[in-house]
Amino acid sequence: MMRRIHALLGLSGMLLLMVLAISGAILSIMPAWDRAGAISPPAAAMSVADLAGRVAQAVPEVEELKRLPSGRIVAFHGGTDGPAASVIDPASGQAVMPYAQPAFERWMTNLHRSLFLGDGGRLAMAAGAFAMLVLTLSGLQMTARRMGGWGRILEPARGHGVQRLHTDLGRLAALGLLLSTLTALYLALATFEMIPDGTSKRPAFPVVTTGGPALPAGQLAALRGIDLTELRELTFPNPSNPDDVFHLTTADGAGYVDPASGAMLAWQDYSIAHRSYELVYMLHTGEGLWWLGLLLGLGAISTPVLGVSGGVAWWSRRRAHARFAGNIPAGDADTVILVGSEGGSTWGFARTLHAALTANGHKVHAGPMDHLARSYPAARRMLLLTATYGDGAAPASASAFLKRLDEIAERPSFPVAVLGFGDRQFPHFCQFARDVEAALRQRGWPALMPLETIDRQSSQEFARWGEALAAVMGETLTLTHVRERPRTHKLQLVARIDYGAEVQAPTCVLRFTLPKGGLLARLAGRGFPRFAAGDLVGILPPDCDVPRYYSLASSTRDGFVEICVRKQAGGLCSGFLHGLQPGDTLEAFVKANPAFHPAGGGKPLILIGAGTGIGPLAGFIRANRGCRPMHLYFGGRDPSSDFLYGSELAAWLKEGRMISLATAFSRVKGGGYVQDRLRADAERLRELIAGGAQVMVCGGRDMATGVMAALTELLAPAGLTPAVLKAEGRYAEDVY
Amino acid sequence: MKSLLLALVISTALTAPELAAARSVTLTTTLNNYGGDGAYLALYVTDAAGAYKGTLWVAGGKSKYYSHLSGWERGSGGNLAQISGITGASVGAGRTLKVTLDLADALFDAGYKLHIDAAVEDMRDSPSDVVVPLTSAGAGQPVKGRNYIRSFTYGM
C-alpha cells in the first residue's frame, strides 16, 4: 500500500516536483549570494537614529529605509528621473550604488510559488509540497521497514544500483525535505489566510501628534534606542502631509514616531502568530540564515535524482511484475499468491501457478511476501511460494514477512498453503519455508494443505503439488512449468591461470572481457549490469537450462569478469569452464549478492577463505583503493601448486591494499587448515573483532563449519560469538 | 455626506437604479514598468481637510496585504465590510486598471480629493501615490503619480 502511494505520487507528480525542487534549489543559493554582496556593517554599534540622520543628510529626498535580510540597507528616494532606490553605506549614509530588485530572483520566486498562474498555481505548488511530504514520509517508512525498524534507519542499506542510490540519497535528503515541505504548507495556508500570520496587524494610527517643527532625524529619541541590526523598515513622513509621522518596523514590532517630539506614539509587539510566521518563513527561505538555505538546497537538488532513480526502480520492479498477465489487486482476489524469492526463479513458478489458476476462472493476485496485507477481504485461499536464503534466512522479497505476520492479530478465515523451494544438497533445505509454516501454525492460521518442498526447481514435483492443490480445491489444474532462461550476455575468455593439478585439485582463475553494451542498451536496462566482488555470475553451459553460480572475483571498475573454478569430478559446468581456451565465449548473467559485500566504513576486514573461496576475497582486496585495513587468511593444499593469486597477493601487500596475509597448507610438512591458523592468531583476531572488525568467510561447507568453530572458541573470552557478530552484520559467509 | 456614501455603495451594485444626482465616472489608472509583481491599489476619497470619506476601489485579492496601503488603512480602519464588492485583482506593471462607477454630483467642485495608495511586494509602499482634486474641469486631464502610477485620469 505504502509502496503504491509512493510510486503513484512520485510518478504523477514528477514534473511538478522537479520544477518545485529545482527552482527551490536555485533560490536557496540566494541568501548566501546576497550575503557575499552585502556591505560590511560598521564595527561599532549604530542606532536607527544615526542611520536615519546620516541618510537624511546625504539623500535629501529619502522616503523609506529598508534593511534587507542580508543586512544590506536600501533607501527609496526621489531622483532626477522620478523615484529611485539606492544601496546605502551605513557608515556614511551615502548612496553607493543604485538598487534594483533582482529580476531573476523574482522570476524564480514566482515560478516556485505559483508557476506564474496566480492562486491556481499556488494551490498546485502547495499540492506539490504536500505530495513531497507524503513521499518523504512514506519513503522513510519503507526504508525503516526494510532495515528492520526505525532504530536501524541509519545503517548501511542492502540492495544494488538505482535502488540503493534511491534509498541512500533519500535518507540524506529527508531532513531538508521535511523542513522544506512542512514550512511550505504552513506558508501556503497563511497565504490563503487559513491560518493567521499576524502580518496585517499594525498598531492603531495615533490621533494626536504634538505638531511643531520636525527634529532632525538623527535626534529622534525613539529611534536612538533601536540598534541598526533590529531595523526592518523606516518610512519618513510624507512632506505634503503635515499630519504624517515616521512608520517604523523592527524585528520585534511596529510603531509610529512623532517627527516633532521624537517620541514613540504607538507601539505594538508582534503577535505570536506573526513571530511564528516569520520563523517559518526564515526556515523555508534561509533568508538571513544563509547556511540553512544551502542545507535546504541540498535536499531540493537531490529531488530530481530521487525522481529519476525512483522511476527507474519502479520500472524495473514493474517489468518483473508485469509478466503476471491480468494480475488482480490484492483486495479483489479470491486466490492470493505471495512469493519469497532471492534470485527470481521462484517468481517463474508463481507465474505458472498464476496463469493456471486464472485460466480456471479465479481472480488471482500475486506479489512479494513482504507485501503481506492485514486483510484480504475477498480471499478464499493463500499460497506462499518461498525459497530460502543462505543458512535458512529469508530471501530478499520475504525479509520482512515474519515481522509483518507478527503485526496481524486476527486469524484469517481462508486457509494457507506453503510451498518451499530449495536444494537438498544444502543442510538447511527449505528452512525458511519450514519457519514460515511453523509461524503460521503457531498463530493458528488454517492450513490448506501440508508443507511441500520442491528440490532444485523440479518441474515434476511442482506438477505433483499442483495435482494435490487441485484435489483440495475440487478442480482440475495442470501446472506445466517451463524454466525461463534469464537474459544472458556473451563473455569472452581472455586469460586463464591454472593451479592445483599436482595436488588433485585442478583449479583455474578465468578472466573474461566485460561486454560493451551501448548507452542505449544500458539505459533500457539491457546492458551488462554493474557488479562488485562477492556478487554471483550465473553461467549456462551449452545445452543446459539450469545455471550454475560462481562468486565474482572482480568488480565493474576492474573492467573484467573474473571467477575461480575448481574442476569437480563429473561436473558439467566446471568441466565446460575448464575446457575453455582464450577466445572462447559463453553465456552468462549477473545475480546480485548483497549479503556478501563488505559493510561500509573503515573498520578492519578479516577475510577467511580456502581454495576457490579466495575469489571474492581477492576481489575485495583488489578493489580496496582506500587502503582499509584488510587481513587475509588463506588455506590451500600446497604452496607450490594451488596458492591461488599468490603473486597478486604479494603485490597487494606491497601496495597497502592489504595489511597481512596468513596461509595454511594442508599437504606440506607441519601444515594445517586455515582454522588452525586462526587459532594460532587468537589474540590478534580477538583484538581486531573487539575493535569492530568485520569477518567474511568464503569456501566449502566443511571449511566454513571449521572456521565458525575456531572463532567460537577464540572469541569466547571476549564474550562474543559468531552468532552475535552475524546479528550485527559483522559476520558474512558465502558457502558452497 | 450621506449622499456620497450612498452613491459609493450603490456604485457597487450592478443593478444600480438611475440616480438624478449621480454621474457615471470612469477611473483609468496606468502603471509604470517598475519591474515588480502586481501592485495593490486603493482608490479612495478625502475631504478638503484630508479626512477619509469613502472607498471607490481596491485592487488586490488578499486582505492581509492591505495594511501596506497605509493611507487607506489609516482612513478606513481597514474595514473589509466597507469594500465588499468593490475589489478586484492586483494590477501588473505597465498595465491599466479601468473602473466605472456612479459618483454623486456633490463630490465634484467641492474640495474633495481622490487618493490612490499603491504597494508592491518587496518594494516600497507608496501611500497617496496620486492625489487629485475632483473637479469638473480636471476631468480627462492625466495626472502623474509619485512612484508606481504613470497616469491617472477620471472621465465623465
HADDOCK unambig.tbl for C-alpha pairs under 7 A between the chains (distance, minus, plus):
assign (segid A and resid 76 and name CA) (segid B and resid 124 and name CA) 6.99 0.50 0.50
assign (segid A and resid 83 and name CA) (segid B and resid 147 and name CA) 5.57 0.50 0.50
assign (segid A and resid 200 and name CA) (segid B and resid 64 and name CA) 4.96 0.50 0.50
assign (segid A and resid 200 and name CA) (segid B and resid 65 and name CA) 6.21 0.50 0.50
assign (segid A and resid 200 and name CA) (segid B and resid 67 and name CA) 5.50 0.50 0.50
assign (segid A and resid 205 and name CA) (segid B and resid 74 and name CA) 6.35 0.50 0.50
